[in-house]
């Protein structure tokens, strides 16, 4: 076969693109049976993941591209360069068994053909880099046919046979040239592959089940769920290993890399159970359906509800709450903010709620270092007060009347621009504060200006990154205070939710400003709370992931059920010797020393607030008193001045002296507390630098 001019060969990029469209293809199973399957994903390295159903059980398999092409010749015809498409009928007769199986390699590639019920973590989608695209183009050009002039009588049998052999070698070389990239990705020189093989072995013994939109939503007063994000581009570049297995719809396993004293590496499989577990394929719509959507319905019934996202920086908290983001701005079309706003305005016009004559108000504020700031009012300072009836009020908070969902998204974006953030190694805009967005339902007032009671309230909270609690021993005092305040507020939040789940009469909501603000979400028969713990699957984030899951586990301690499949598989994977860590669930994020230090930092913050509060009281009174004294001096120049008429001004000197003395004593205690905080902070920081933590994995 020949062609005149133009590039000839298989367009590899087009072939991968065709497969990623999800066509139906034939594969050869391990037992030799030909199975019709659907393509789930095809990587640029030539690994194709397919799925099919065997009865009611869904099965997955990852095989090499050449094995797909052997049984699906039409894919070759659809991926030909322009000069070969004109001769497609001739090629279709000559491409039977063109691709020979690739030589097997050690390690990961040997396991690609194994049939399992495991959904392997997909490679994150993205555009092919310029260098990779150039490399693919070069590969296509290398396999071009040299231009020839066809004989008028047509090609001879020898020419056809030679063209067939040439095409076989060219097409085989095209696939083989893409193979080195796949080998480098799973290079045996990467020590993380040891853990990857163990994890795949663990998963192969399970029948994995994930949530789907058709599953029933349970009615929980307290709902605790976990969301696993996919490996991102940073993780792929670092050749990270996915150490999270979503075993069932409510069970998750963390494969923690460990190391014995003799440097033998092994995995410890730590299991957790929650109300819902979302795998890396779950989108925001699915998460919203099982978490915040039932709460939106509840506020129309008069409930005070809270939904908050908790986790490490970069684990997907802000993405879950706000949708796709770029810096501090969010598209918001698929975040919980937008989805909740959409449902609120859909429900408010329904006939069963029209008689309530409700109006929707929005408020957005942040809690930073025990101070509250209004994000929709120029970041004005707010004050949290509790009245005689025990009701908590955020004094000065601006509530804006909203009439549609798009207006709410505009308010969220405006508030995010004022939110306190900082740069970390994981994120250029890491949250340093707790952001609270509230949708408030009030009856429409017939008399403007008169206070209107709250019918229902939905609080959506994006908590600060939990890893910032480790900054309490930092040399920077502001950073220490941030970390201590975050730890105290998270501890108080956990205790309030636990007390709520156990129906305790005492609710410790005064433990922090955060829980004090959310008091109405913990007290009352219609109070409901939902926690979304977001985790990273990367091996390097294993410690933070375990801390997040342990925190969520203590919020609502659900017993592990069905110690069958997961427990059996765990015994097969752990290293010989029977080394286990029975106190995995009892490990805490902070030591007693650090907790004591946090209490000192919090006490210093309270003293600071008391001093400022007293100054707010003294200064106006002193100003009025000094103004009266100034008038006294002016009157003293007149002829009829009598000092006896103004003795009451001097009687106040005793009162003001007492107030100033008390203020002076408080300032001295505040200075002493600062010095104590500085000394203990240096001791903890120096000790943490000297003591090297034991190795948990060998990278």
VENLINRA-V763681 format. One line per field, one symbol per residue. ss: DSSP state (A for helix, B for strand, O for the rest). phi: phi as a letter, one per 20 degrees, with the letter a starting at -180 (. if undefined). burial: b if it has 24 or more other ideal C-beta (glycine too) atoms within 12 Angstrom, else e. A space follows every 10 residues. Layout:
# VENLINRA-V763681
ss=???
phi=???
burial=???
This chain:
# VENLINRA-V763681
ss=OOOOOOOOOB OAAAAAAAAO OOOBBBBBOO OOOBBBBBBB BBOOOOBBBB BBBBOOBBBB BBBBAAAAAA AOOAAAAAOB OAAAAOOAAA AAAAOOOOOO OOOOOOAAAA AOOOOBOOOO OOOOOOOOOA AAAAAAAAAA AAOOOOOOOO OOOOOOAAAA AAAAAAAAAA AAAAAAAAAA AAAAAOOOOO OAAAAAAAAA AAAAOOOOOO OOOOOOOOOO OBBBBBBBOO OOAAAAAOOO OBOBBBOOOO BBBBBBBBBO OOOOBBBBBB BBBOOBBBOO OOOAAAAAAA OOAAAAAAAO OOOBBBBBBB BOOOOOAAAA AAOOBBOOBB OOOOOAAAAA AAAAAAAOOO AAAAOOOBBB BBBBBBBBOO BBBBOOOOOB BBBBBBOOOO OBBBBOOOOB BBOOAAAAAA AAAAAAAAOO BBOOOOOOOB BOOBBBBBBB BBBOOOOOOO OOOBBBBBBB BBOOOAAAAA AAAOOOAAAA AAAAAAAAAA AAAAAAAAAA AOOOOOOOAA AOAAAAAOAA AOOOOOOBBB BBBBBOOBAA AAAAAAAAAA AAAAAOOOOO OOOOAAAAAA AAAOOOOOOO OOOAAAOOOO OAAAAAAAAA AAAAAAAAAA AAAAAAAAAA AAAAAAAAAA AAAAAOOOOO OOAAAAAAAA AAAAAAAAAA AAAAAAAAAA AAAAAAAAAA AAAAAAAAAA OOOOOOOOO
phi=.bbdmmfcpe efffffffff fnfececdff enfececdfe acefeneddc cbddmedecc bdceffffff dcffffffdf fgfeffdgff ffeddflfee gfffcemfff efefebeeef fffgfrffff ffffffffff ffdfeffcdf ffenffffff fffffffgff fffffffefg fffffdfffe ffffffffff ffffeddfcc fcgeffeeed fcdcccceef fefffffelf dfdddefcfc cccdeefcbf femfebddee dcccfbcdef efefffffge deffffffff enedccccdc rfgneoffff fdnfccmeec fmfcefgfff fgffffffef ffdffflecd ccbbbcdclm ddcefdcmlf fdceccefen eecefnfedd fccbffffff fffffffeff cbecfebfce fdbeecdcdd dcffeecgne fdfeeabddd cdffgfffff efeffeffff fgffffffff ffffffffff felffedffe fbfffffegf eddofefbcc ddedceefff dgffffffff fffffbfeff dmfdffffff ffefffomfc cfdfeefdfc efffffffff ffffffffff ffffffefgf ffffffffff ffffffeefe fcfffcffff ffffffffff ffffffffff ffffffffff ffffffffff eefffdbdd
burial=bbbeeeebbb bbbbbbebbe eebebbbbee eeeebebbbb bbbbbbbbbb bbeeeeebbb bbbbbbbbbb bbbebbbbbb bebbbebeeb beebbeebbe bbeeeebbbe bbbbbbbbbb bbbeeeebee eeeeebeebb eebbbeeeee eeeeeeeeee eebbebbbeb bbbbbbbbbe bbbebbeeee ebbbbbbbbb bbbbbbbbbb beeeeebeeb bbbbbbbbbb bbeebbeebb bbbbbbbbbb bbbbbbbbbe eeeebbbbbb bbbbbbbbbb bbbbbbbbbb bbbbbbbbbb bbbbbbbbbb bbbbbbbbbb bbbebeebeb ebebbbbbbb bbbbbebbee eebeeeebbb bbbbbbbbbb bbbbbbbebe bbbbeeeeee ebebeebbbb ebeebebbbb bbbbbbebbb bbeeebbebb bbbbbbbbbb bbeeeeeeee eeebbbbbbb bbbbbbbbbb bbbbeebebb bbbbbbbbbb bbbbbbbbbb beeeeebbbe bbbbbbbbbb bbbbeebbbb bbbbbbbbbb bbbbbbbbbb bbbbbbebeb eeeebbeebb eebbbeeeee eeebeeeebb eeebeebbbb bbbbbbbbbe beebeeebee eeeebeeeee eeeeeeeeee eeeeeeeebe eeeeebeeee eebeebeeeb eebbeebbeb beebbeeeee eeeeebbee
